[in-house]
Amino acid sequence: MSHTENPLLIPFDLAPFSKVKNEHFLPAFTQLIDNARKEIEEIANNQEEPTFENTIEAMEFSGQQLDRVSSLFFNLNSAETNDEIQEIAQQVSPLLTEFGNDVTLNPDLFQRVKSVYDSRESLELTPEQHTLLDNAYKGFSRNGANLNEKDKSNLRNIDTKLSKLKLTYGENILAETNGYELHIQAEADLAGLPEGVKEAAAQTAKASGAEGWVFTLHFPSYGPFMKYAENRELRKKMAIAYGARAFENNDFNNEEITLQIAKLRHKRANLLGYETHAHFVLEERMAMSPEKVNEFLNEMLSKAKPFAQKEFDVLANFAKELDGITDFQKWDSSYYAEKLKKKLFNLDDEQLKPYFKLENVTEGAFLVANKLFGLTFKKVTHIDKYHPDVETYEVYDSSNQLISVFYGDYFPRSGKRNGAWMTSFKSQQIVNGINDRPHISNVCNFTKPTDTKPSLLTFDEVTTLFHEFGHGLHGMLANTTYPSLSGTSVFWDFVELPSQVLENWCYEKECLDLFAKHYETGETIPMEFVEKIKESANFMEGLATLRQLSFGLLDMSWHGNNPEEITDVKSHERKTFDQTAFTPDVAENCMSVAFSHIFNGGYSSGYYSYKWAEVLDADAFAFFKEKGIFDRETGMSFATNILSKGGTEHPMTLYKRFRGQEPNPDALLERAGLTSHS
């Protein structure tokens, strides 16, 4: 196949989705890895004295077409995959891993990097250049450059195995999520479900040629079912099916894969001189060590647990009084919490949803970005996209300069994994004095419009949209020289600050008034609803906090200890969950086998980051409230000191520059209502 025929081998600005066919990927990867390898060899074999420019910068800007094609391909594998793409991923991942290892285990290249690193004190480098040099050196030392040949070979084997195992782990969960349907034919079994939920289920049934209603394990279907379905047996059925994904005795079981990933990561860390995988990972985080993370999680646990216990008792008693439930189970939590919330605050998702039409919420997020950072989003149709559902925008700053392209992809489909995430198709960088702007994407799974209703979001989905948009802004406002330090390329326990802080605006009347308008009448959300949203913000917050902490502790139990002794995934998980669980264990369920964040995503030893970043975001938002939530000066300070800086300096340095001080953890406990005087 010649270059003219393969659109991936021609440098592109916007991703050329409509021109790309699956058969283009493998030849493109093969060719581009080869090209990148040649660039690296040229740097390694350069006869000139190693300098920052001819070694560190040259490496940073090498392999750019390979990076672009990798982003395009792996984003498709998450958002619009199929059997063929998954098959290509299994072939391509080991090639990329091998190439990465060829770079970090190249002794001549490492010598050049080390030479520049050793003379760093005498070089006049900017803070950003210092960070790049430091990262480059660590990129080698943390990935085996100092190992002997035998150990280097072991490391390569481990990395190749891990890259394939992680892909298979994710594919199995997707297959299991897509593979289950609850088919309901008796209308009585739909008792309690809102009209919109029933309509969506009827549409799903119709699409698959079935009579009646079909519910799936995709969250827009599963979540409302668990929250509203009166039929306890069916809730149980759904909950067990959801929790049993990749834990059943079939081809998609992830137990062995989970054990292998944990053990290989541990071996890899040992090989590199670290006690555990968590020791290796946390060296490059704000938290710095597993001890610090465990201390943080356990301290939060001790503060939140008494509140969680009280909340659970209230919930269990409520279920008993209402329906005579004496054995409160996992599948009762969401249902009775929603009922209790309605009783206490006279508020439920169904009352709020008409005010949260997807298009209006998106527009609301854009308006917030306009007020704080001077951005304008212009919807365009000329940008190529990978699925008709995707919406495309050009983003302009206050001086009308194009600063980013933005893709929004909001509805579930069989080729898309569950959840919500932000990603990029192109990183920001400055090359030859030209500021090359980023292409950013938000991917979510919200309820699709039906024949009679637009896509209406629950309040949780509104905060999810704002959360991912916060990550998006971190990418869009990036303004660094080097792509590897740009946008969200920051310490993992800092990356959630821009996303989580933006969620706070969803609770403010001044913000809701901008976009929360009834989709039929245009009426602005009533003040009483806004007050109830605020009042109910901390409803069951103790239990929610414990849930997050339990995931963080589970992550640390897999990665902060030697997993060699673990033979059974489920019993290992039980030990960890015992200290945080209030409902009885469900024998058929296991979370570790479907915990994509840590076994397939980038959160291994990092799940605590959500809570860690909440401390930062509560403190940062307290500052915005002090100044006015739409104060442009504070907004621009956040953009300049945090969002635009990416990973160029230590996060705490950036945070203090914005805030004037280190974050105060009490702000989080106050906001969550987890302080004894609240």
Salt bridges, closest charged atoms under 4 A:
ASP13 OD1 - LYS426 NZ 2.51
ASP13 OD1 - HIS439 NE2 3.90
ASP34 OD2 - LYS38 NZ 3.21
GLU80 OE1 - ARG413 NE 2.64
ASP102 OD2 - ARG37 NH2 2.49
ASP102 OD1 - ARG156 NH1 2.65
ASP118 OD2 - LYS114 NZ 3.10
GLU121 OE2 - ARG120 NE 3.94
ASP134 OD2 - LYS138 NZ 3.26
GLU149 OE2 - LYS152 NZ 3.74
ASP159 OD1 - ARG268 NE 2.63
GLU195 OE2 - LYS198 NZ 3.31
GLU275 OE1 - HIS279 NE2 3.59
GLU283 OE1 - ARG142 NH1 2.63
GLU284 OE2 - LYS138 NZ 2.97
GLU291 OE2 - HIS279 NE2 3.59
GLU299 OE2 - LYS303 NZ 3.12
ASP327 OD1 - ARG232 NH2 3.33
ASP332 OD2 - ARG232 NH2 2.69
ASP332 OD1 - ARG235 NH2 2.82
GLU338 OE1 - LYS227 NZ 3.88
ASP348 OD2 - LYS342 NZ 3.86
ASP349 OD2 - LYS227 NZ 2.60
GLU350 OE2 - LYS353 NZ 3.42
ASP389 OD2 - HIS387 ND1 3.77
ASP389 OD2 - ARG413 NH1 3.91
ASP389 OD2 - LYS448 NZ 3.61
GLU391 OE2 - LYS379 NZ 3.20
GLU394 OE2 - HIS382 NE2 3.23
ASP409 OD2 - ARG413 NH2 2.67
ASP409 OD1 - LYS416 NZ 3.11
ASP436 OD1 - LYS426 NZ 2.90
GLU496 OE1 - HIS467 NE2 3.09
GLU496 OE1 - HIS471 NE2 3.09
GLU503 OE2 - HIS467 ND1 2.65
GLU508 OE2 - LYS534 NZ 3.13
GLU508 OE2 - LYS625 NZ 3.33
ASP513 OD2 - LYS509 NZ 2.56
GLU528 OE1 - LYS532 NZ 3.53
ASP555 OD1 - HIS559 ND1 2.89
ASP578 OD1 - ARG574 NE 3.66
ASP585 OD1 - LYS570 NZ 2.98
ASP585 OD2 - ARG574 NH1 3.34
GLU614 OE2 - LYS611 NZ 2.82
GLU614 OE1 - ARG671 NH2 3.79
ASP617 OD1 - ARG671 NH1 2.63
ASP619 OD2 - ARG659 NE 3.06
GLU649 OE1 - ARG657 NH2 2.73
GLU662 OE2 - LYS656 NZ 3.73
GLU670 OE2 - HIS677 NE2 3.35
